[in-house]
Amino acid sequence: MKEATAAHAALDINARIAGRVRALRTDLGMSLDALAAKCDVSRSMISLIERAESSPTALVLEKVATGLGVPLAALFDDPAAPAVPVSRRGDRTPWRDPQSGYVRRNISPANYPSPIRIVEVNLPPGARVAYETGAREVTIHQQIWVQEGAIEVSLGSATYRLTEDTAFRNPTRKPARYIVIVSTERPHATRR
């Protein structure tokens, strides 16, 4: 029974990601080819994601989110959820990265108009998740709260700007649980 529930949740979250990617791309008026060129993910992979026929890795989803101009957390939101300022754990579907095994769950309420996103992550022992985040149309700020265990965060350079490659690694033999708070900020228009 537990395996059937986990399989259903995986199908549900993959279908949600598929719908979100397709809706965001359509809202931007982008073709599959245009998004593929913008995010450096093949057109066929994006098509598989949009049909929920793939279990993309965190790295691939991050690239797609970058191409769409949204934080990664936006791809996991349920568009049917009410836009209220509260979120209940049972309403938030977890997602497992097929490459590293890490599990993430959006904690912030879906569809609530806020620049802040809170994400809970469980990083298995010895696991590493690296992002090759490209240039974005929005500035992404992140803060991390380690609740259990230990993690190492590499930001590519000592400037700690999240426009560099970012990697999270659990160097211990115990799981680590941490919270990521993500805030987006659109660049200010330059005045002439």
Buried (B, 14 or more C-beta within 10 A) or exposed (E): EEEEEEEEBBEBBBEBBBBBBBEBBEEBEBEBEBBBEBBEBEBEBBBBBBEBEBBBBBBBBBBBBBBBBBBBBBBBBBEEBEEEEEBEEEEBBBBBBEBBBBBBBBBBBBBBEEEEBBBBBBBBEEBBBBBBBEEBEBEBBBEEEEEEBEBEEEBBEEEEEBBBEBBBBBEBEEBBBBBBBBBBEEEEEEEE
